[in-house]
Amino acid sequence: METTSNEFKKELGNIKDNVRQGANSIRQNVEQQIENSNWQERYEELRKRAGEAVEASEDFVKEHPYYTLLGAAAVGFLAGMILRRK
């Protein structure tokens, strides 16, 4: 009976060690994936594209000021109509 208990404890210890090793391996893999994902580069690319979109919008406003004013007036009118109903 004592031998079975000792074997059980030993096997349980082995299982714990295997679980720890597996968890450490997973953690290391996740950390490596995070480092390899290049989030900083993606952020910079997104920031660059957003800046280009702002510049394109500014160019449109400069080239078509009357359309811009009419569009803004239409949006204001519609917003006023919606808010008045509530």
SERO-4910 file (N, C-alpha, C, O; in steps of 0.05 Angstrom, whole numbers):
BEGIN
 pado doro    nc1    nc2    nc3   cac1   cac2   cac3    cc1    cc2    cc3    oc1    oc2    oc3
  Met    A     17    -24      0      0      0      0     17     25      0     12     44    -14
  Glu    A     38     24     17     57     47     18     71     51     -8     75     74    -16
  Thr    A     78     30    -21     92     32    -47     73     44    -68     83     61    -84
  Thr    A     48     37    -68     29     49    -87     26     78    -83     25     94   -102
  Ser    A     25     86    -58     23    115    -51     47    130    -60     45    152    -71
  Asn    A     71    119    -56     95    132    -65     97    134    -95    105    154   -106
  Glu    A     88    112   -108     88    113   -138     68    134   -148     74    148   -168
  Phe    A     46    136   -135     26    156   -142     37    184   -139     34    201   -157
  Lys    A     50    189   -117     62    215   -112     84    222   -132     86    244   -142
  Lys    A    100    201   -139    121    205   -158    109    212   -186    118    230   -200
  Glu    A     89    197   -193     76    201   -219     62    229   -220     63    243   -240
  Leu    A     50    236   -198     38    263   -196     59    285   -199     54    305   -212
  Gly    A     82    281   -187    104    300   -190    113    302   -219    119    324   -229
  Asn    A    115    279   -232    122    279   -261    102    294   -278    109    309   -296
  Ile    A     77    290   -272     56    304   -287     58    334   -282     55    350   -301
  Lys    A     63    342   -257     66    371   -251     89    383   -267     87    404   -278
  Asp    A    111    368   -268    135    378   -283    129    380   -312    136    400   -325
  Asn    A    115    361   -323    107    362   -352     89    385   -358     92    399   -378
  Val    A     70    390   -340     52    413   -343     67    439   -342     63    457   -359
  Arg    A     85    442   -323    102    466   -321    118    470   -347    120    493   -357
  Gln    A    131    449   -356    147    451   -380    130    459   -404    138    476   -421
  Gly    A    106    447   -406     88    454   -428     79    483   -426     78    497   -446
  Ala    A     73    492   -402     64    520   -398     87    539   -405     82    560   -418
  Asn    A    111    533   -397    134    550   -404    138    551   -434    144    572   -445
  Ser    A    135    528   -447    139    527   -476    118    544   -490    124    559   -508
  Ile    A     93    542   -481     72    558   -493     77    588   -488     74    604   -507
  Arg    A     85    595   -464     91    623   -458    113    634   -476    111    656   -486
  Gln    A    134    618   -479    156    627   -496    147    630   -525    155    649   -539
  Asn    A    130    612   -535    120    614   -562    103    638   -566    105    652   -586
  Val    A     86    644   -546     69    668   -548     86    693   -548     81    712   -564
  Glu    A    106    694   -530    123    718   -530    138    721   -556    141    744   -566
  Gln    A    146    700   -568    160    701   -594    141    711   -615    149    727   -632
  Gln    A    117    701   -615     97    710   -635     91    740   -632     88    754   -652
  Ile    A     90    750   -607     85    778   -603    108    795   -614    104    815   -626
  Glu    A    132    786   -608    155    800   -618    156    800   -649    165    820   -661
  Asn    A    148    779   -661    149    776   -690    126    790   -704    127    793   -729
  Ser    A    106    799   -690     82    809   -703     86    838   -714     70    847   -730
  Asn    A    108    851   -706    114    877   -716     91    898   -713     84    911   -732
  Trp    A     81    899   -689     59    918   -684     67    946   -689     52    963   -699
  Gln    A     92    953   -682    101    980   -686    101    987   -716     93   1010   -723
  Glu    A    110    969   -733    110    975   -762     81    978   -772     76    996   -789
  Arg    A     63    962   -763     35    964   -771     23    991   -762      8   1004   -777
  Tyr    A     30    999   -738     20   1024   -728     30   1048   -745     15   1066   -751
  Glu    A     56   1047   -752     67   1068   -768     54   1069   -796     49   1091   -806
  Glu    A     49   1046   -807     36   1045   -834      8   1056   -832      0   1071   -850
  Leu    A     -7   1049   -811    -34   1059   -808    -33   1089   -804    -50   1103   -815
  Arg    A    -14   1099   -788    -12   1127   -784     -6   1142   -810    -16   1164   -815
  Lys    A     12   1130   -826     19   1142   -852     -6   1144   -870    -11   1164   -883
  Arg    A    -21   1122   -871    -45   1122   -888    -66   1141   -878    -80   1154   -894
  Ala    A    -69   1144   -852    -88   1163   -841    -80   1192   -849    -97   1208   -856
  Gly    A    -54   1197   -848    -44   1224   -856    -50   1229   -885    -57   1251   -892
  Glu    A    -46   1209   -902    -52   1212   -930    -82   1217   -935    -89   1233   -952
  Ala    A    -99   1204   -919   -128   1208   -922   -135   1237   -914   -152   1249   -927
  Val    A   -123   1247   -893   -128   1274   -885   -119   1294   -906   -133   1313   -913
  Glu    A    -96   1289   -918    -86   1307   -939   -105   1306   -963   -110   1327   -975
  Ala    A   -114   1282   -970   -133   1280   -993   -159   1295   -988   -170   1308  -1005
  Ser    A   -168   1293   -963   -193   1308   -956   -188   1338   -957   -205   1353   -967
  Glu    A   -165   1347   -947   -159   1376   -949   -157   1385   -978   -166   1407   -985
  Asp    A   -145   1369   -995   -143   1376  -1023   -170   1378  -1036   -175   1396  -1052
  Phe    A   -188   1359  -1029   -215   1360  -1040   -229   1385  -1032   -242   1398  -1048
  Val    A   -227   1393  -1007   -240   1417   -997   -229   1442  -1011   -244   1460  -1018
  Lys    A   -203   1442  -1015   -191   1465  -1029   -199   1466  -1059   -204   1488  -1069
  Glu    A   -202   1443  -1072   -209   1443  -1100   -239   1447  -1104   -247   1457  -1125
  His    A   -255   1439  -1085   -285   1440  -1088   -297   1453  -1063   -312   1439  -1049
  Pro    A   -292   1478  -1058   -303   1491  -1034   -334   1492  -1034   -346   1490  -1012
  Tyr    A   -346   1497  -1057   -376   1499  -1057   -389   1473  -1052   -409   1472  -1038
  Tyr    A   -378   1451  -1063   -390   1425  -1057   -387   1418  -1027   -404   1406  -1015
  Thr    A   -365   1427  -1016   -360   1422   -988   -380   1437   -971   -391   1426   -952
  Leu    A   -385   1462   -978   -404   1478   -963   -432   1467   -966   -447   1465   -946
  Leu    A   -440   1459   -990   -466   1447   -994   -469   1421   -978   -490   1416   -967
  Gly    A   -448   1405   -979   -449   1380   -963   -452   1385   -934   -467   1371   -920
  Ala    A   -437   1404   -923   -439   1411   -895   -466   1422   -888   -477   1415   -867
  Ala    A   -477   1438   -905   -504   1449   -901   -525   1427   -901   -543   1427   -884
  Ala    A   -522   1408   -919   -541   1386   -921   -540   1369   -895   -560   1360   -885
  Val    A   -516   1363   -886   -513   1347   -862   -525   1362   -838   -538   1350   -822
  Gly    A   -520   1388   -836   -531   1405   -815   -561   1405   -816   -575   1403   -795
  Phe    A   -572   1408   -840   -601   1408   -843   -614   1382   -834   -633   1381   -819
  Leu    A   -602   1360   -843   -612   1333   -835   -610   1328   -805   -628   1317   -793
  Ala    A   -588   1337   -794   -584   1333   -765   -605   1350   -750   -616   1341   -730
  Gly    A   -611   1374   -760   -631   1391   -747   -659   1378   -749   -674   1379   -730
  Met    A   -665   1367   -772   -691   1354   -775   -694   1330   -757   -715   1325   -745
  Ile    A   -673   1314   -754   -674   1291   -737   -676   1299   -708   -692   1287   -693
  Leu    A   -661   1319   -700   -662   1327   -672   -688   1341   -665   -697   1339   -642
  Arg    A   -700   1355   -684   -725   1369   -679   -748   1349   -673   -765   1354   -657
  Arg    A   -747   1326   -686   -768   1305   -683   -768   1293   -655   -788   1284   -645
  Lys    A   -745   1293   -642   -743   1280   -616   -751   1299   -596   -751   1293   -572
***
